[in-house]
Every structure is written in structure tokens, then in C-alpha cells.
Amino acid sequence: MFAPLLIASLLSGTSLQCDAEASVLQAQYTIDVSYHGETQKTLSMNLWRNNNNVAHQYPQTQITEAWTLVRNTLIKPTRYFDAHQRAIEYQPGESIHGKVESDWPYRYQLVSETFFDQLTKISETGSGCDVIQTFEKQSDDGRISLSWLPALNLISSFTVSQSGMEKRWSLHSVSHDQTMIEAFFDARADFKSTDYADIGDDHTDPFLTNMVNQGFIEAGASGFYNQHGQALRGDHAH
């Protein structure tokens, strides 16, 4: 008579373990871009999570974009220029070129929850924390394929194909090393920081002048994009 309660308890414990593993991790991705089957370039991107802090690290540009969930949908963005040990801070709810950060899942897991509404679930394999779900979207514009790890809220692979061009994101490794992850965020917290609203007031800082001239203060390159280069947030991806 106690078997169902025991099973429920074990399942609950497994769920809690999965949640704990999902909230603190580093995921390494490789991004391959190919044309007509020939790889043109391979890039890398690291996703970092430490509970309410998330970062997308781009080693090629030495830029890390980070977000802190202050409460509910209130998000504080920060852009780190790793090579210069400098940071630009944006206030929660601040509109930058008409855009306000409000989609936490998009930053936390690289795709918005609403994006899944556009996909068709093809298969599901594994059990517990090892479940892998496969989704697809086929249209006249091209094809999207997504392999998803629901226990970790993590993409295993993501492929966008159109007109001979293919961009594929592949999960290379996952780490739950708390010490390493905290050190990553702590190191960037020590960078010299400038508030976005104050950038125009300081014309004597060569770093800020250079970054503004190159467009790095405004332009970002985070998350997943469709074949038109549009961010896959849900409503804006067609």
C-alpha cells in the first residue's frame, strides 16, 4: 500500500535534483555554419547559470552578455568586455532602442518558451533527468530542428537550414562545478563598470569612445536566430 507513495517520493526527489542541476551550470556550445554541405566557420559560445544570474560568453569577440533576474520579469542586463575588464550596466526595465528585456527564458535557455508553440514534437526518449525531446518546424522558408533536454532547460542541438545554408548549434559539454561558476561571475563583478545612461557624459574615456564608435554598446549577439536572422523569441520568429 505504500508503493505509490514511495514512487511519488522518488520521482519528486529526482525532479528536485534535476532543478538543482539546471540552475547552476556551464554549457559549452559549438556553432558550425556551412553552405551546401561545406563548413565555412566554427565558433563557440558558453552559457553560464548561477541561479538568477545568466551569462552568454563569446570567446571569439571576448564579450560576455549577462542578465540578472531581479524579480518576476524585471531583468538587469550587463555587457562585459572581457579583454578590457570593463562593463556597461543597464538598469532593469530600461528601454534600449525601444527594446526592454522581459523574456527571462530566452536568456536562461537560449529560446523563448513561446517559440516551442511553433514547433512540432517528433519524439521523446530516455527517462528522468535524461529525457531528450525532438522538435521540428518545416516551412517554405526552411527547416528548424531542435533537440531539447527538459530536465536542464537546455538545448542539445539546434539546426536552421535554408537555401543551402545551415547553422548548427551543438552542446559540447556541461559542468556543474559550483566553484568554477561562481569564480566566473565574481571575476566580472570586479570589472570597472559604467552605467549606460552615463556613457555620453564622459568624452575622456578612450575605451567608451572606441566601443561607441564600433557599435558594441548597442549591438548584441545572443540567443538563437531563425533563417532571417531574427531572434527566436516566439512572436518575432516566422
C-alpha positions as CSV (number, residue, x, y, z in Angstrom):
1,M,0.0,0.0,0.0
2,F,3.0,2.3,0.4
3,A,4.5,1.6,-3.0
4,P,2.7,4.5,-4.8
5,L,3.8,7.0,-2.1
6,L,7.4,5.7,-2.3
7,I,7.4,6.0,-6.1
8,A,6.0,9.6,-5.9
9,S,8.7,10.4,-3.3
10,L,11.4,9.1,-5.5
11,L,10.1,10.9,-8.6
12,S,9.8,14.2,-6.5
13,G,13.4,13.8,-5.4
14,T,14.6,13.2,-9.0
15,S,12.8,16.4,-10.1
16,L,14.4,18.4,-7.3
17,Q,17.8,17.1,-8.3
18,C,17.2,18.0,-12.0
19,D,16.1,21.5,-11.0
20,A,19.2,22.0,-8.9
21,E,21.4,20.8,-11.7
22,A,19.7,23.1,-14.2
23,S,20.1,26.3,-12.1
24,V,23.9,26.0,-11.7
25,L,25.8,25.0,-14.8
26,Q,28.2,25.9,-17.6
27,A,27.2,24.6,-21.1
28,Q,29.7,24.8,-23.9
29,Y,28.4,25.1,-27.5
30,T,30.0,24.9,-30.9
31,I,28.3,26.7,-33.8
32,D,29.0,25.4,-37.3
33,V,28.0,27.4,-40.3
34,S,28.0,25.6,-43.6
35,Y,27.0,26.2,-47.2
36,H,25.9,23.3,-49.5
37,G,27.5,20.8,-47.1
38,E,30.9,22.6,-46.6
39,T,31.7,24.1,-43.3
40,Q,32.7,27.7,-43.6
41,K,33.3,28.6,-40.0
42,T,33.1,27.2,-36.5
43,L,32.5,29.4,-33.5
44,S,32.0,28.8,-29.8
45,M,29.6,30.1,-27.1
46,N,29.4,29.3,-23.4
47,L,26.2,29.5,-21.4
48,W,26.6,30.2,-17.7
49,R,23.9,29.9,-15.0
50,N,24.1,30.6,-11.3
51,N,20.5,30.7,-10.1
52,N,19.2,34.2,-11.0
53,N,22.4,35.1,-12.9
54,V,22.8,34.1,-16.5
55,A,25.6,34.9,-19.0
56,H,26.4,34.2,-22.7
57,Q,30.2,34.2,-23.2
58,Y,31.6,34.6,-26.7
59,P,35.3,33.8,-26.7
60,Q,35.9,35.0,-30.3
61,T,34.8,38.5,-29.5
62,Q,35.8,38.4,-25.8
63,I,32.4,39.8,-24.9
64,T,30.1,38.3,-22.3
65,E,26.4,39.4,-22.1
66,A,24.8,38.8,-18.7
67,W,21.4,39.2,-17.1
68,T,20.2,39.1,-13.5
69,L,16.5,38.3,-12.7
70,V,15.7,40.9,-10.1
71,R,12.1,39.8,-9.6
72,N,9.4,38.2,-11.8
73,T,10.1,39.6,-15.3
74,L,12.4,42.5,-14.2
75,I,15.8,41.9,-15.7
76,K,19.1,43.8,-15.3
77,P,21.4,43.4,-18.4
78,T,25.2,43.9,-18.2
79,R,27.7,43.7,-21.1
80,Y,31.2,42.7,-20.2
81,F,34.2,43.4,-22.3
82,D,36.5,40.6,-21.0
83,A,39.7,41.7,-22.7
84,H,39.4,45.2,-21.2
85,Q,37.9,44.1,-17.8
86,R,35.2,46.7,-18.4
87,A,31.4,46.5,-18.1
88,I,28.4,48.5,-19.3
89,E,25.4,48.2,-16.9
90,Y,21.8,48.7,-18.0
91,Q,19.0,49.4,-15.5
92,P,16.2,46.9,-15.1
93,G,13.3,47.9,-17.4
94,E,15.5,50.4,-19.3
95,S,14.5,50.8,-22.9
96,I,17.4,50.5,-25.3
97,H,16.3,51.4,-28.9
98,G,12.8,50.7,-27.9
99,K,13.5,47.2,-26.5
100,V,13.1,46.2,-22.8
101,E,14.5,42.9,-21.5
102,S,11.5,40.9,-20.3
103,D,11.9,37.4,-21.6
104,W,13.9,35.5,-19.0
105,P,13.6,32.1,-20.5
106,Y,15.0,33.4,-23.8
107,R,18.2,34.4,-21.9
108,Y,18.2,31.5,-19.5
109,Q,17.8,28.7,-22.0
110,L,18.5,30.5,-25.4
111,V,15.0,30.0,-26.7
112,S,11.7,31.6,-25.6
113,E,9.0,29.4,-24.2
114,T,6.6,30.7,-26.8
115,F,8.9,29.5,-29.5
116,F,8.0,25.9,-28.7
117,D,4.4,26.7,-29.7
118,Q,5.7,27.0,-33.3
119,L,7.3,23.6,-33.2
120,T,6.0,20.0,-33.7
121,K,7.2,17.4,-31.2
122,I,8.6,14.4,-33.1
123,S,9.9,12.1,-30.4
124,E,10.9,11.7,-26.7
125,T,13.5,9.2,-25.4
126,G,15.1,8.4,-22.1
127,S,13.7,8.9,-18.6
128,G,14.1,11.2,-15.5
129,C,16.9,13.7,-15.9
130,D,18.0,12.1,-19.2
131,V,14.9,12.7,-21.3
132,I,15.6,14.1,-24.8
133,Q,12.8,15.6,-26.8
134,T,13.0,16.3,-30.5
135,F,11.1,19.1,-32.2
136,E,10.8,20.3,-35.8
137,K,9.4,23.1,-37.9
138,Q,9.1,22.9,-41.7
139,S,8.1,25.7,-43.9
140,D,8.7,27.2,-47.3
141,D,11.4,29.3,-45.8
142,G,13.4,26.4,-44.5
143,R,13.6,23.8,-41.7
144,I,14.3,24.1,-38.0
145,S,15.3,21.1,-35.8
146,L,15.7,21.2,-32.1
147,S,16.9,18.5,-29.6
148,W,15.9,19.6,-26.1
149,L,16.9,18.4,-22.6
150,P,13.8,19.4,-20.5
151,A,15.4,18.4,-17.1
152,L,18.1,21.0,-17.6
153,N,16.1,23.5,-19.8
154,L,19.0,23.1,-22.2
155,I,19.4,22.7,-25.9
156,S,21.3,19.7,-27.0
157,S,21.4,20.6,-30.7
158,F,19.7,23.3,-32.8
159,T,19.8,23.4,-36.6
160,V,18.4,26.0,-39.0
161,S,18.6,25.2,-42.7
162,Q,17.6,27.3,-45.7
163,S,18.7,27.6,-49.3
164,G,21.9,25.6,-48.9
165,M,22.9,27.4,-45.7
166,E,22.9,25.5,-42.4
167,K,23.7,26.8,-39.0
168,R,24.0,24.1,-36.3
169,W,24.5,24.7,-32.5
170,S,25.8,21.6,-30.7
171,L,26.1,21.0,-27.0
172,H,29.8,20.0,-26.4
173,S,29.9,19.6,-22.6
174,V,28.0,20.5,-19.3
175,S,29.6,21.3,-16.0
176,H,28.1,21.8,-12.6
177,D,31.3,22.9,-10.9
178,Q,30.0,25.5,-8.4
179,T,33.4,26.9,-7.6
180,M,34.3,27.5,-11.2
181,I,30.9,29.0,-12.0
182,E,31.0,31.4,-9.0
183,A,34.5,32.4,-9.9
184,F,33.4,33.3,-13.5
185,F,30.7,35.7,-12.2
186,D,32.8,37.1,-9.4
187,A,35.6,38.0,-11.8
188,R,33.3,40.0,-13.9
189,A,31.7,41.7,-10.9
190,D,35.1,43.2,-10.3
191,F,35.4,44.9,-13.7
192,K,35.2,48.7,-13.9
193,S,31.6,49.4,-14.6
194,T,29.9,52.4,-16.3
195,D,26.1,52.9,-16.4
196,Y,24.7,53.1,-19.8
197,A,23.0,56.4,-19.1
198,D,26.4,58.0,-18.3
199,I,28.3,57.0,-21.4
200,G,27.5,60.2,-23.3
201,D,28.7,62.3,-20.4
202,D,32.3,61.1,-20.5
203,H,34.3,62.1,-23.6
204,T,37.7,61.4,-22.0
205,D,37.5,57.6,-21.7
206,P,39.1,56.1,-24.8
207,F,37.5,52.7,-24.1
208,L,34.0,54.1,-24.1
209,T,34.7,56.2,-27.2
210,N,36.1,53.2,-29.0
211,M,33.2,50.9,-28.1
212,V,30.6,53.5,-29.1
213,N,32.3,54.1,-32.5
214,Q,32.4,50.3,-33.2
215,G,28.7,49.9,-32.2
216,F,29.4,47.4,-29.4
217,I,27.4,49.4,-26.8
218,E,24.2,48.8,-28.7
219,A,24.6,45.7,-30.8
220,G,24.4,42.3,-29.2
221,A,24.5,38.7,-30.5
222,S,22.8,36.4,-28.0
223,G,20.4,33.6,-28.3
224,F,19.2,31.6,-31.3
225,Y,18.1,33.1,-34.6
226,N,16.0,31.9,-37.5
227,Q,17.0,31.8,-41.2
228,H,16.2,35.5,-41.5
229,G,18.5,36.5,-38.6
230,Q,15.5,37.2,-36.4
231,A,15.7,36.3,-32.7
232,L,13.7,33.2,-31.8
233,R,11.6,34.8,-29.1
234,G,8.3,33.5,-30.4
235,D,6.2,36.2,-31.8
236,H,9.0,37.7,-33.8
237,A,10.2,34.5,-35.4
238,H,8.4,33.4,-38.6
